[in-house]
Amino acid sequence: MFNLSVVNIIPDAHKDAVNQIAELYDCGENNLSVKLIDSSGAIYWGCHSWWKPEDYAIFSDDELRQQVVPAELAPALEHLYERLMLDGSSQENWQSALDELGLSLVEAE
């Protein structure tokens, strides 16, 4: 059952590396595609996805990550913010993540 709400947010400098990692896990292209900004003007990228808890446990296992993620991409994961909510509201999880990090959506240009 896909009942684990997962919010991921990354600073702009690490977006491409984390998107490459997501592709290695067959999560598709350009997952971190929601442009965010903090009060100082720094850019971040975020996404929300639904996971099965058992699949997320495999994805987040450090030993298994070492087998999947190339060494040159691995340091980007240190900058990845993840917020999990089991059986909760995806919108509440997303908004709580933005509030915790002091981020807001970048309006379309």
N, C-alpha and C positions, 0 to 999 in steps of 0.2 A: 504494500500500500504506500503510495506517494503521499506521506503525511508529515514530512520534515521540510519546513520552510527554511531555505538557506539564502541569506543575503551575502554577496561578496562585493567588496570595494577595494580598489587598489589605486595608489598614486599614479599619475600619468606616466611617469618614467618607467613603470613596470607593467603597463597595460599589455604591450605586445607579447612579452614573455609569458604572462599568465594566460593570455588567450591561446598561445601555442600549447601550453600545458593542458588547457581544457580540450583542445583538439586531440591531444594524445590520449585523453580519456574518452574519446568519442562523444564529446559534449557539443560538437558543432563549432562553427567559426564565429569569431567576433562576439563572444558571450558578454564580455564587459563592454557594453555599448551605450549605457546611460551616462551622459556627461554630467558631472557634479562639480561644485565649486565650494571652497571654504571662504571664510570672511577675509582672508588675506589675498584671495584671488588664485590660490593653488587649485589645479585641476585634478580631479579624481574620476574614476570610471567605476560603475557598479552594475550589478544584475541581481535578479532574483530567480531562483529555480526551486522546483519541488523534487525531493529525493525520497527514496526508500531508505529508512535508517540503516539497514544492513549494507546498502550500496555506499552510503556516505561513510560508514565505518571503514570500508575497504579503501575508499578514496583518501581518507585522512590518515591512514596508517603510515607512519614514517618509513618503516622498512619497505613496504610495498611501493611507496612513492619513489624511493631510491632506485627501484627496478624500472620504473616507468619514465621518470623525469630526468632528462639529461643534466649533467652537472652544471653546465653553463646557464640553465634556466632556473635551477633550484633556488638560488639566492632571492629571486623575486617573491617566492612564497613567504619569506620572512615579513614582507610588507602587506600581505593579503589579510584584510579584515574579513572575518566570517562571523555572522550572527545566525544562530540556529533557534528555531521555535518548533517544537513538536506539537502537532494537532492545533496549531494556532492560525491566526489571520495573517496572510501574506502581506497585506497592506499595513497592518500594525507592526509586523516585523521590519518591513522596509522603512517606515517612518521612524521607528525607534532607532534603527541603525543610523539614519541621517541625523537625528537629534543627538545621539551619542557622539558622533564625529563632528558635529557642527557644520554639516553640509546641506546644500540645497541644489535643486535641479537647475541646470543651465537652460535658460529659455532659448527656444529656437531662434536662430539668427536670421 
